[in-house]
């Protein structure tokens, strides 16, 4: 029902973005508490509740996101891709995904602050692994941290592209999973509920840039998959229109790689801090 109410706003981009932000934050919180209370998932003293909650939040969010993407593409096809600037052409879609990331990050931050009983064990294990990687390096330099972060983020970038190419809604899972990692970190660092937005601030700049890179990768995968299928099976594309879509996909991949580099640079200060 609620997803239908959100989709009713898709003709008004601003209302749809705000609706998706509220919708994704609400269902993230519901997914966490529903998982904890209704279907606890624990194996060998490891609580997988945090991972299951991510799956539930993804299920709730992926349909309205995918439907929005398809409706926007149908509109572009009808208009014969009149907008010449690639960013303007896909700006609304990109903004929706970044908004969903920030909303779900905040939601996971709030829930992890209150649930300190091991519910987010999987996310905490990931965070400990990241800390361990840097601790093992010793007094890590800015350049070493830069390449380490860039390498890790590059694999997430490729995974996002591959998942989105195979499953249109797959990008939602990657975004919400990353939001859960950042959100749990913020929740654990916060001394009070009011402190959560403050702890979120240092991650907004480089975190938004990195997530934008994943969004570019996921959106490129979606464009390749959806429009290739449309062109081959339904033949609603003209050859010119198909070429524009393919070009958009490649440009988005390049932009995503540039954003990966920028995000790692903002996070570590390299090459500005040696």
MODELLER restraints for C-alpha pairs under 7 A, 6 or more apart:
rsr = mdl.restraints
at = mdl.atoms
rsr.add(forms.Gaussian(group=physical.xy_distance, feature=features.Distance(at['CA:3:A'], at['CA:64:A']), mean=6.29, stdev=0.5))
rsr.add(forms.Gaussian(group=physical.xy_distance, feature=features.Distance(at['CA:6:A'], at['CA:16:A']), mean=6.55, stdev=0.5))
rsr.add(forms.Gaussian(group=physical.xy_distance, feature=features.Distance(at['CA:6:A'], at['CA:19:A']), mean=5.87, stdev=0.5))
rsr.add(forms.Gaussian(group=physical.xy_distance, feature=features.Distance(at['CA:6:A'], at['CA:20:A']), mean=6.75, stdev=0.5))
rsr.add(forms.Gaussian(group=physical.xy_distance, feature=features.Distance(at['CA:7:A'], at['CA:64:A']), mean=6.32, stdev=0.5))
rsr.add(forms.Gaussian(group=physical.xy_distance, feature=features.Distance(at['CA:9:A'], at['CA:15:A']), mean=5.89, stdev=0.5))
rsr.add(forms.Gaussian(group=physical.xy_distance, feature=features.Distance(at['CA:9:A'], at['CA:16:A']), mean=4.96, stdev=0.5))
rsr.add(forms.Gaussian(group=physical.xy_distance, feature=features.Distance(at['CA:10:A'], at['CA:16:A']), mean=5.02, stdev=0.5))
rsr.add(forms.Gaussian(group=physical.xy_distance, feature=features.Distance(at['CA:10:A'], at['CA:68:A']), mean=6.71, stdev=0.5))
rsr.add(forms.Gaussian(group=physical.xy_distance, feature=features.Distance(at['CA:13:A'], at['CA:92:A']), mean=6.72, stdev=0.5))
rsr.add(forms.Gaussian(group=physical.xy_distance, feature=features.Distance(at['CA:17:A'], at['CA:96:A']), mean=5.33, stdev=0.5))
rsr.add(forms.Gaussian(group=physical.xy_distance, feature=features.Distance(at['CA:20:A'], at['CA:100:A']), mean=6.66, stdev=0.5))
rsr.add(forms.Gaussian(group=physical.xy_distance, feature=features.Distance(at['CA:21:A'], at['CA:99:A']), mean=5.77, stdev=0.5))
rsr.add(forms.Gaussian(group=physical.xy_distance, feature=features.Distance(at['CA:21:A'], at['CA:100:A']), mean=5.28, stdev=0.5))
rsr.add(forms.Gaussian(group=physical.xy_distance, feature=features.Distance(at['CA:21:A'], at['CA:103:A']), mean=5.56, stdev=0.5))
rsr.add(forms.Gaussian(group=physical.xy_distance, feature=features.Distance(at['CA:24:A'], at['CA:61:A']), mean=6.18, stdev=0.5))
rsr.add(forms.Gaussian(group=physical.xy_distance, feature=features.Distance(at['CA:24:A'], at['CA:100:A']), mean=6.16, stdev=0.5))
rsr.add(forms.Gaussian(group=physical.xy_distance, feature=features.Distance(at['CA:24:A'], at['CA:103:A']), mean=6.59, stdev=0.5))
rsr.add(forms.Gaussian(group=physical.xy_distance, feature=features.Distance(at['CA:24:A'], at['CA:104:A']), mean=6.19, stdev=0.5))
rsr.add(forms.Gaussian(group=physical.xy_distance, feature=features.Distance(at['CA:25:A'], at['CA:103:A']), mean=5.14, stdev=0.5))
rsr.add(forms.Gaussian(group=physical.xy_distance, feature=features.Distance(at['CA:25:A'], at['CA:104:A']), mean=5.05, stdev=0.5))
rsr.add(forms.Gaussian(group=physical.xy_distance, feature=features.Distance(at['CA:25:A'], at['CA:107:A']), mean=5.41, stdev=0.5))
rsr.add(forms.Gaussian(group=physical.xy_distance, feature=features.Distance(at['CA:27:A'], at['CA:57:A']), mean=5.96, stdev=0.5))
rsr.add(forms.Gaussian(group=physical.xy_distance, feature=features.Distance(at['CA:27:A'], at['CA:60:A']), mean=6.84, stdev=0.5))
rsr.add(forms.Gaussian(group=physical.xy_distance, feature=features.Distance(at['CA:28:A'], at['CA:57:A']), mean=5.14, stdev=0.5))
rsr.add(forms.Gaussian(group=physical.xy_distance, feature=features.Distance(at['CA:28:A'], at['CA:104:A']), mean=6.25, stdev=0.5))
rsr.add(forms.Gaussian(group=physical.xy_distance, feature=features.Distance(at['CA:28:A'], at['CA:107:A']), mean=6.28, stdev=0.5))
rsr.add(forms.Gaussian(group=physical.xy_distance, feature=features.Distance(at['CA:29:A'], at['CA:107:A']), mean=5.98, stdev=0.5))
rsr.add(forms.Gaussian(group=physical.xy_distance, feature=features.Distance(at['CA:29:A'], at['CA:111:A']), mean=6.70, stdev=0.5))
rsr.add(forms.Gaussian(group=physical.xy_distance, feature=features.Distance(at['CA:31:A'], at['CA:53:A']), mean=5.07, stdev=0.5))
rsr.add(forms.Gaussian(group=physical.xy_distance, feature=features.Distance(at['CA:31:A'], at['CA:56:A']), mean=5.71, stdev=0.5))
rsr.add(forms.Gaussian(group=physical.xy_distance, feature=features.Distance(at['CA:31:A'], at['CA:57:A']), mean=5.75, stdev=0.5))
rsr.add(forms.Gaussian(group=physical.xy_distance, feature=features.Distance(at['CA:32:A'], at['CA:53:A']), mean=4.99, stdev=0.5))
rsr.add(forms.Gaussian(group=physical.xy_distance, feature=features.Distance(at['CA:35:A'], at['CA:49:A']), mean=6.21, stdev=0.5))
rsr.add(forms.Gaussian(group=physical.xy_distance, feature=features.Distance(at['CA:35:A'], at['CA:52:A']), mean=6.92, stdev=0.5))
rsr.add(forms.Gaussian(group=physical.xy_distance, feature=features.Distance(at['CA:35:A'], at['CA:53:A']), mean=5.98, stdev=0.5))
rsr.add(forms.Gaussian(group=physical.xy_distance, feature=features.Distance(at['CA:36:A'], at['CA:49:A']), mean=6.54, stdev=0.5))
rsr.add(forms.Gaussian(group=physical.xy_distance, feature=features.Distance(at['CA:40:A'], at['CA:49:A']), mean=6.19, stdev=0.5))
rsr.add(forms.Gaussian(group=physical.xy_distance, feature=features.Distance(at['CA:41:A'], at['CA:47:A']), mean=6.10, stdev=0.5))
rsr.add(forms.Gaussian(group=physical.xy_distance, feature=features.Distance(at['CA:41:A'], at['CA:48:A']), mean=5.40, stdev=0.5))
rsr.add(forms.Gaussian(group=physical.xy_distance, feature=features.Distance(at['CA:41:A'], at['CA:49:A']), mean=5.40, stdev=0.5))
rsr.add(forms.Gaussian(group=physical.xy_distance, feature=features.Distance(at['CA:42:A'], at['CA:48:A']), mean=5.59, stdev=0.5))
rsr.add(forms.Gaussian(group=physical.xy_distance, feature=features.Distance(at['CA:46:A'], at['CA:121:A']), mean=6.75, stdev=0.5))
rsr.add(forms.Gaussian(group=physical.xy_distance, feature=features.Distance(at['CA:47:A'], at['CA:118:A']), mean=6.60, stdev=0.5))
rsr.add(forms.Gaussian(group=physical.xy_distance, feature=features.Distance(at['CA:47:A'], at['CA:119:A']), mean=5.81, stdev=0.5))
rsr.add(forms.Gaussian(group=physical.xy_distance, feature=features.Distance(at['CA:47:A'], at['CA:121:A']), mean=5.73, stdev=0.5))
rsr.add(forms.Gaussian(group=physical.xy_distance, feature=features.Distance(at['CA:48:A'], at['CA:121:A']), mean=6.82, stdev=0.5))
rsr.add(forms.Gaussian(group=physical.xy_distance, feature=features.Distance(at['CA:48:A'], at['CA:122:A']), mean=6.21, stdev=0.5))
rsr.add(forms.Gaussian(group=physical.xy_distance, feature=features.Distance(at['CA:49:A'], at['CA:119:A']), mean=5.55, stdev=0.5))
rsr.add(forms.Gaussian(group=physical.xy_distance, feature=features.Distance(at['CA:49:A'], at['CA:120:A']), mean=6.53, stdev=0.5))
rsr.add(forms.Gaussian(group=physical.xy_distance, feature=features.Distance(at['CA:50:A'], at['CA:119:A']), mean=5.90, stdev=0.5))
rsr.add(forms.Gaussian(group=physical.xy_distance, feature=features.Distance(at['CA:50:A'], at['CA:120:A']), mean=4.57, stdev=0.5))
rsr.add(forms.Gaussian(group=physical.xy_distance, feature=features.Distance(at['CA:50:A'], at['CA:121:A']), mean=6.95, stdev=0.5))
rsr.add(forms.Gaussian(group=physical.xy_distance, feature=features.Distance(at['CA:50:A'], at['CA:122:A']), mean=6.44, stdev=0.5))
rsr.add(forms.Gaussian(group=physical.xy_distance, feature=features.Distance(at['CA:50:A'], at['CA:123:A']), mean=6.93, stdev=0.5))
rsr.add(forms.Gaussian(group=physical.xy_distance, feature=features.Distance(at['CA:51:A'], at['CA:122:A']), mean=6.71, stdev=0.5))
rsr.add(forms.Gaussian(group=physical.xy_distance, feature=features.Distance(at['CA:54:A'], at['CA:176:A']), mean=6.45, stdev=0.5))
rsr.add(forms.Gaussian(group=physical.xy_distance, feature=features.Distance(at['CA:54:A'], at['CA:177:A']), mean=6.11, stdev=0.5))
rsr.add(forms.Gaussian(group=physical.xy_distance, feature=features.Distance(at['CA:58:A'], at['CA:172:A']), mean=5.93, stdev=0.5))
rsr.add(forms.Gaussian(group=physical.xy_distance, feature=features.Distance(at['CA:58:A'], at['CA:173:A']), mean=5.31, stdev=0.5))
rsr.add(forms.Gaussian(group=physical.xy_distance, feature=features.Distance(at['CA:58:A'], at['CA:176:A']), mean=6.77, stdev=0.5))
rsr.add(forms.Gaussian(group=physical.xy_distance, feature=features.Distance(at['CA:62:A'], at['CA:169:A']), mean=5.11, stdev=0.5))
rsr.add(forms.Gaussian(group=physical.xy_distance, feature=features.Distance(at['CA:62:A'], at['CA:172:A']), mean=5.66, stdev=0.5))
rsr.add(forms.Gaussian(group=physical.xy_distance, feature=features.Distance(at['CA:66:A'], at['CA:168:A']), mean=6.65, stdev=0.5))
rsr.add(forms.Gaussian(group=physical.xy_distance, feature=features.Distance(at['CA:66:A'], at['CA:169:A']), mean=5.91, stdev=0.5))
rsr.add(forms.Gaussian(group=physical.xy_distance, feature=features.Distance(at['CA:69:A'], at['CA:93:A']), mean=6.72, stdev=0.5))
rsr.add(forms.Gaussian(group=physical.xy_distance, feature=features.Distance(at['CA:83:A'], at['CA:89:A']), mean=5.70, stdev=0.5))
rsr.add(forms.Gaussian(group=physical.xy_distance, feature=features.Distance(at['CA:86:A'], at['CA:248:A']), mean=6.65, stdev=0.5))
rsr.add(forms.Gaussian(group=physical.xy_distance, feature=features.Distance(at['CA:94:A'], at['CA:215:A']), mean=6.71, stdev=0.5))
rsr.add(forms.Gaussian(group=physical.xy_distance, feature=features.Distance(at['CA:97:A'], at['CA:215:A']), mean=6.84, stdev=0.5))
rsr.add(forms.Gaussian(group=physical.xy_distance, feature=features.Distance(at['CA:98:A'], at['CA:208:A']), mean=6.97, stdev=0.5))
rsr.add(forms.Gaussian(group=physical.xy_distance, feature=features.Distance(at['CA:98:A'], at['CA:211:A']), mean=6.91, stdev=0.5))
rsr.add(forms.Gaussian(group=physical.xy_distance, feature=features.Distance(at['CA:98:A'], at['CA:212:A']), mean=6.59, stdev=0.5))
rsr.add(forms.Gaussian(group=physical.xy_distance, feature=features.Distance(at['CA:101:A'], at['CA:175:A']), mean=6.08, stdev=0.5))
rsr.add(forms.Gaussian(group=physical.xy_distance, feature=features.Distance(at['CA:101:A'], at['CA:176:A']), mean=6.41, stdev=0.5))
rsr.add(forms.Gaussian(group=physical.xy_distance, feature=features.Distance(at['CA:101:A'], at['CA:179:A']), mean=5.84, stdev=0.5))
rsr.add(forms.Gaussian(group=physical.xy_distance, feature=features.Distance(at['CA:104:A'], at['CA:176:A']), mean=6.58, stdev=0.5))
rsr.add(forms.Gaussian(group=physical.xy_distance, feature=features.Distance(at['CA:104:A'], at['CA:179:A']), mean=5.96, stdev=0.5))
rsr.add(forms.Gaussian(group=physical.xy_distance, feature=features.Distance(at['CA:105:A'], at['CA:179:A']), mean=4.45, stdev=0.5))
rsr.add(forms.Gaussian(group=physical.xy_distance, feature=features.Distance(at['CA:105:A'], at['CA:180:A']), mean=5.98, stdev=0.5))
rsr.add(forms.Gaussian(group=physical.xy_distance, feature=features.Distance(at['CA:105:A'], at['CA:182:A']), mean=6.34, stdev=0.5))
rsr.add(forms.Gaussian(group=physical.xy_distance, feature=features.Distance(at['CA:105:A'], at['CA:183:A']), mean=4.55, stdev=0.5))
rsr.add(forms.Gaussian(group=physical.xy_distance, feature=features.Distance(at['CA:106:A'], at['CA:183:A']), mean=6.06, stdev=0.5))
rsr.add(forms.Gaussian(group=physical.xy_distance, feature=features.Distance(at['CA:108:A'], at['CA:180:A']), mean=5.57, stdev=0.5))
rsr.add(forms.Gaussian(group=physical.xy_distance, feature=features.Distance(at['CA:108:A'], at['CA:183:A']), mean=4.66, stdev=0.5))
rsr.add(forms.Gaussian(group=physical.xy_distance, feature=features.Distance(at['CA:108:A'], at['CA:184:A']), mean=5.99, stdev=0.5))
rsr.add(forms.Gaussian(group=physical.xy_distance, feature=features.Distance(at['CA:109:A'], at['CA:183:A']), mean=4.01, stdev=0.5))
rsr.add(forms.Gaussian(group=physical.xy_distance, feature=features.Distance(at['CA:109:A'], at['CA:184:A']), mean=5.29, stdev=0.5))
rsr.add(forms.Gaussian(group=physical.xy_distance, feature=features.Distance(at['CA:109:A'], at['CA:186:A']), mean=5.51, stdev=0.5))
rsr.add(forms.Gaussian(group=physical.xy_distance, feature=features.Distance(at['CA:109:A'], at['CA:187:A']), mean=4.31, stdev=0.5))
rsr.add(forms.Gaussian(group=physical.xy_distance, feature=features.Distance(at['CA:109:A'], at['CA:196:A']), mean=6.74, stdev=0.5))
rsr.add(forms.Gaussian(group=physical.xy_distance, feature=features.Distance(at['CA:110:A'], at['CA:187:A']), mean=6.15, stdev=0.5))
rsr.add(forms.Gaussian(group=physical.xy_distance, feature=features.Distance(at['CA:110:A'], at['CA:193:A']), mean=6.97, stdev=0.5))
rsr.add(forms.Gaussian(group=physical.xy_distance, feature=features.Distance(at['CA:112:A'], at['CA:184:A']), mean=5.41, stdev=0.5))
rsr.add(forms.Gaussian(group=physical.xy_distance, feature=features.Distance(at['CA:112:A'], at['CA:187:A']), mean=5.20, stdev=0.5))
rsr.add(forms.Gaussian(group=physical.xy_distance, feature=features.Distance(at['CA:112:A'], at['CA:188:A']), mean=6.95, stdev=0.5))
rsr.add(forms.Gaussian(group=physical.xy_distance, feature=features.Distance(at['CA:113:A'], at['CA:187:A']), mean=4.44, stdev=0.5))
rsr.add(forms.Gaussian(group=physical.xy_distance, feature=features.Distance(at['CA:113:A'], at['CA:188:A']), mean=6.09, stdev=0.5))
rsr.add(forms.Gaussian(group=physical.xy_distance, feature=features.Distance(at['CA:123:A'], at['CA:181:A']), mean=5.51, stdev=0.5))
rsr.add(forms.Gaussian(group=physical.xy_distance, feature=features.Distance(at['CA:123:A'], at['CA:184:A']), mean=6.91, stdev=0.5))
rsr.add(forms.Gaussian(group=physical.xy_distance, feature=features.Distance(at['CA:134:A'], at['CA:140:A']), mean=6.87, stdev=0.5))
rsr.add(forms.Gaussian(group=physical.xy_distance, feature=features.Distance(at['CA:142:A'], at['CA:268:A']), mean=5.73, stdev=0.5))
rsr.add(forms.Gaussian(group=physical.xy_distance, feature=features.Distance(at['CA:142:A'], at['CA:269:A']), mean=6.67, stdev=0.5))
rsr.add(forms.Gaussian(group=physical.xy_distance, feature=features.Distance(at['CA:142:A'], at['CA:270:A']), mean=5.54, stdev=0.5))
rsr.add(forms.Gaussian(group=physical.xy_distance, feature=features.Distance(at['CA:142:A'], at['CA:273:A']), mean=6.45, stdev=0.5))
rsr.add(forms.Gaussian(group=physical.xy_distance, feature=features.Distance(at['CA:142:A'], at['CA:274:A']), mean=5.71, stdev=0.5))
rsr.add(forms.Gaussian(group=physical.xy_distance, feature=features.Distance(at['CA:143:A'], at['CA:270:A']), mean=5.72, stdev=0.5))
rsr.add(forms.Gaussian(group=physical.xy_distance, feature=features.Distance(at['CA:143:A'], at['CA:271:A']), mean=6.97, stdev=0.5))
rsr.add(forms.Gaussian(group=physical.xy_distance, feature=features.Distance(at['CA:143:A'], at['CA:274:A']), mean=6.59, stdev=0.5))
rsr.add(forms.Gaussian(group=physical.xy_distance, feature=features.Distance(at['CA:145:A'], at['CA:268:A']), mean=6.51, stdev=0.5))
rsr.add(forms.Gaussian(group=physical.xy_distance, feature=features.Distance(at['CA:146:A'], at['CA:264:A']), mean=5.62, stdev=0.5))
rsr.add(forms.Gaussian(group=physical.xy_distance, feature=features.Distance(at['CA:146:A'], at['CA:265:A']), mean=6.41, stdev=0.5))
rsr.add(forms.Gaussian(group=physical.xy_distance, feature=features.Distance(at['CA:146:A'], at['CA:268:A']), mean=5.79, stdev=0.5))
rsr.add(forms.Gaussian(group=physical.xy_distance, feature=features.Distance(at['CA:146:A'], at['CA:270:A']), mean=6.34, stdev=0.5))
rsr.add(forms.Gaussian(group=physical.xy_distance, feature=features.Distance(at['CA:149:A'], at['CA:264:A']), mean=6.10, stdev=0.5))
rsr.add(forms.Gaussian(group=physical.xy_distance, feature=features.Distance(at['CA:150:A'], at['CA:260:A']), mean=6.71, stdev=0.5))
rsr.add(forms.Gaussian(group=physical.xy_distance, feature=features.Distance(at['CA:150:A'], at['CA:261:A']), mean=6.58, stdev=0.5))
rsr.add(forms.Gaussian(group=physical.xy_distance, feature=features.Distance(at['CA:150:A'], at['CA:264:A']), mean=5.72, stdev=0.5))
rsr.add(forms.Gaussian(group=physical.xy_distance, feature=features.Distance(at['CA:157:A'], at['CA:214:A']), mean=5.42, stdev=0.5))
rsr.add(forms.Gaussian(group=physical.xy_distance, feature=features.Distance(at['CA:157:A'], at['CA:217:A']), mean=6.22, stdev=0.5))
rsr.add(forms.Gaussian(group=physical.xy_distance, feature=features.Distance(at['CA:160:A'], at['CA:171:A']), mean=6.02, stdev=0.5))
rsr.add(forms.Gaussian(group=physical.xy_distance, feature=features.Distance(at['CA:160:A'], at['CA:174:A']), mean=6.34, stdev=0.5))
rsr.add(forms.Gaussian(group=physical.xy_distance, feature=features.Distance(at['CA:160:A'], at['CA:214:A']), mean=6.34, stdev=0.5))
rsr.add(forms.Gaussian(group=physical.xy_distance, feature=features.Distance(at['CA:160:A'], at['CA:217:A']), mean=6.21, stdev=0.5))
rsr.add(forms.Gaussian(group=physical.xy_distance, feature=features.Distance(at['CA:160:A'], at['CA:218:A']), mean=5.24, stdev=0.5))
rsr.add(forms.Gaussian(group=physical.xy_distance, feature=features.Distance(at['CA:161:A'], at['CA:217:A']), mean=4.88, stdev=0.5))
rsr.add(forms.Gaussian(group=physical.xy_distance, feature=features.Distance(at['CA:161:A'], at['CA:218:A']), mean=4.66, stdev=0.5))
rsr.add(forms.Gaussian(group=physical.xy_distance, feature=features.Distance(at['CA:161:A'], at['CA:220:A']), mean=6.90, stdev=0.5))
rsr.add(forms.Gaussian(group=physical.xy_distance, feature=features.Distance(at['CA:161:A'], at['CA:221:A']), mean=4.91, stdev=0.5))
rsr.add(forms.Gaussian(group=physical.xy_distance, feature=features.Distance(at['CA:162:A'], at['CA:221:A']), mean=6.62, stdev=0.5))
rsr.add(forms.Gaussian(group=physical.xy_distance, feature=features.Distance(at['CA:163:A'], at['CA:170:A']), mean=5.36, stdev=0.5))
rsr.add(forms.Gaussian(group=physical.xy_distance, feature=features.Distance(at['CA:163:A'], at['CA:171:A']), mean=6.75, stdev=0.5))
rsr.add(forms.Gaussian(group=physical.xy_distance, feature=features.Distance(at['CA:164:A'], at['CA:170:A']), mean=4.94, stdev=0.5))
rsr.add(forms.Gaussian(group=physical.xy_distance, feature=features.Distance(at['CA:164:A'], at['CA:171:A']), mean=5.30, stdev=0.5))
rsr.add(forms.Gaussian(group=physical.xy_distance, feature=features.Distance(at['CA:164:A'], at['CA:218:A']), mean=5.22, stdev=0.5))
rsr.add(forms.Gaussian(group=physical.xy_distance, feature=features.Distance(at['CA:164:A'], at['CA:221:A']), mean=5.05, stdev=0.5))
rsr.add(forms.Gaussian(group=physical.xy_distance, feature=features.Distance(at['CA:164:A'], at['CA:222:A']), mean=5.33, stdev=0.5))
rsr.add(forms.Gaussian(group=physical.xy_distance, feature=features.Distance(at['CA:165:A'], at['CA:221:A']), mean=4.22, stdev=0.5))
rsr.add(forms.Gaussian(group=physical.xy_distance, feature=features.Distance(at['CA:165:A'], at['CA:222:A']), mean=5.26, stdev=0.5))
rsr.add(forms.Gaussian(group=physical.xy_distance, feature=features.Distance(at['CA:165:A'], at['CA:224:A']), mean=6.80, stdev=0.5))
rsr.add(forms.Gaussian(group=physical.xy_distance, feature=features.Distance(at['CA:165:A'], at['CA:225:A']), mean=5.19, stdev=0.5))
rsr.add(forms.Gaussian(group=physical.xy_distance, feature=features.Distance(at['CA:168:A'], at['CA:222:A']), mean=5.60, stdev=0.5))
rsr.add(forms.Gaussian(group=physical.xy_distance, feature=features.Distance(at['CA:171:A'], at['CA:218:A']), mean=5.40, stdev=0.5))
rsr.add(forms.Gaussian(group=physical.xy_distance, feature=features.Distance(at['CA:186:A'], at['CA:196:A']), mean=6.44, stdev=0.5))
rsr.add(forms.Gaussian(group=physical.xy_distance, feature=features.Distance(at['CA:186:A'], at['CA:199:A']), mean=5.86, stdev=0.5))
rsr.add(forms.Gaussian(group=physical.xy_distance, feature=features.Distance(at['CA:186:A'], at['CA:200:A']), mean=6.28, stdev=0.5))
rsr.add(forms.Gaussian(group=physical.xy_distance, feature=features.Distance(at['CA:187:A'], at['CA:196:A']), mean=6.44, stdev=0.5))
rsr.add(forms.Gaussian(group=physical.xy_distance, feature=features.Distance(at['CA:190:A'], at['CA:196:A']), mean=5.47, stdev=0.5))
rsr.add(forms.Gaussian(group=physical.xy_distance, feature=features.Distance(at['CA:190:A'], at['CA:199:A']), mean=6.44, stdev=0.5))
rsr.add(forms.Gaussian(group=physical.xy_distance, feature=features.Distance(at['CA:206:A'], at['CA:263:A']), mean=4.89, stdev=0.5))
rsr.add(forms.Gaussian(group=physical.xy_distance, feature=features.Distance(at['CA:206:A'], at['CA:266:A']), mean=5.62, stdev=0.5))
rsr.add(forms.Gaussian(group=physical.xy_distance, feature=features.Distance(at['CA:206:A'], at['CA:267:A']), mean=5.84, stdev=0.5))
rsr.add(forms.Gaussian(group=physical.xy_distance, feature=features.Distance(at['CA:209:A'], at['CA:259:A']), mean=6.03, stdev=0.5))
rsr.add(forms.Gaussian(group=physical.xy_distance, feature=features.Distance(at['CA:209:A'], at['CA:263:A']), mean=5.36, stdev=0.5))
rsr.add(forms.Gaussian(group=physical.xy_distance, feature=features.Distance(at['CA:210:A'], at['CA:259:A']), mean=6.38, stdev=0.5))
rsr.add(forms.Gaussian(group=physical.xy_distance, feature=features.Distance(at['CA:210:A'], at['CA:260:A']), mean=5.67, stdev=0.5))
rsr.add(forms.Gaussian(group=physical.xy_distance, feature=features.Distance(at['CA:210:A'], at['CA:263:A']), mean=5.22, stdev=0.5))
rsr.add(forms.Gaussian(group=physical.xy_distance, feature=features.Distance(at['CA:213:A'], at['CA:256:A']), mean=4.03, stdev=0.5))
rsr.add(forms.Gaussian(group=physical.xy_distance, feature=features.Distance(at['CA:213:A'], at['CA:257:A']), mean=6.62, stdev=0.5))
rsr.add(forms.Gaussian(group=physical.xy_distance, feature=features.Distance(at['CA:213:A'], at['CA:259:A']), mean=5.23, stdev=0.5))
rsr.add(forms.Gaussian(group=physical.xy_distance, feature=features.Distance(at['CA:213:A'], at['CA:260:A']), mean=5.76, stdev=0.5))
rsr.add(forms.Gaussian(group=physical.xy_distance, feature=features.Distance(at['CA:214:A'], at['CA:256:A']), mean=6.70, stdev=0.5))
rsr.add(forms.Gaussian(group=physical.xy_distance, feature=features.Distance(at['CA:216:A'], at['CA:252:A']), mean=5.26, stdev=0.5))
rsr.add(forms.Gaussian(group=physical.xy_distance, feature=features.Distance(at['CA:216:A'], at['CA:253:A']), mean=6.16, stdev=0.5))
rsr.add(forms.Gaussian(group=physical.xy_distance, feature=features.Distance(at['CA:216:A'], at['CA:256:A']), mean=5.18, stdev=0.5))
rsr.add(forms.Gaussian(group=physical.xy_distance, feature=features.Distance(at['CA:217:A'], at['CA:252:A']), mean=6.71, stdev=0.5))
rsr.add(forms.Gaussian(group=physical.xy_distance, feature=features.Distance(at['CA:217:A'], at['CA:253:A']), mean=5.45, stdev=0.5))
rsr.add(forms.Gaussian(group=physical.xy_distance, feature=features.Distance(at['CA:217:A'], at['CA:256:A']), mean=6.00, stdev=0.5))
rsr.add(forms.Gaussian(group=physical.xy_distance, feature=features.Distance(at['CA:220:A'], at['CA:249:A']), mean=4.34, stdev=0.5))
rsr.add(forms.Gaussian(group=physical.xy_distance, feature=features.Distance(at['CA:220:A'], at['CA:252:A']), mean=5.94, stdev=0.5))
rsr.add(forms.Gaussian(group=physical.xy_distance, feature=features.Distance(at['CA:220:A'], at['CA:253:A']), mean=6.35, stdev=0.5))
rsr.add(forms.Gaussian(group=physical.xy_distance, feature=features.Distance(at['CA:223:A'], at['CA:245:A']), mean=6.77, stdev=0.5))
rsr.add(forms.Gaussian(group=physical.xy_distance, feature=features.Distance(at['CA:223:A'], at['CA:249:A']), mean=6.21, stdev=0.5))
rsr.add(forms.Gaussian(group=physical.xy_distance, feature=features.Distance(at['CA:224:A'], at['CA:246:A']), mean=6.49, stdev=0.5))
rsr.add(forms.Gaussian(group=physical.xy_distance, feature=features.Distance(at['CA:224:A'], at['CA:249:A']), mean=6.48, stdev=0.5))
rsr.add(forms.Gaussian(group=physical.xy_distance, feature=features.Distance(at['CA:230:A'], at['CA:236:A']), mean=6.57, stdev=0.5))
rsr.add(forms.Gaussian(group=physical.xy_distance, feature=features.Distance(at['CA:231:A'], at['CA:237:A']), mean=5.46, stdev=0.5))
rsr.add(forms.Gaussian(group=physical.xy_distance, feature=features.Distance(at['CA:265:A'], at['CA:271:A']), mean=6.95, stdev=0.5))
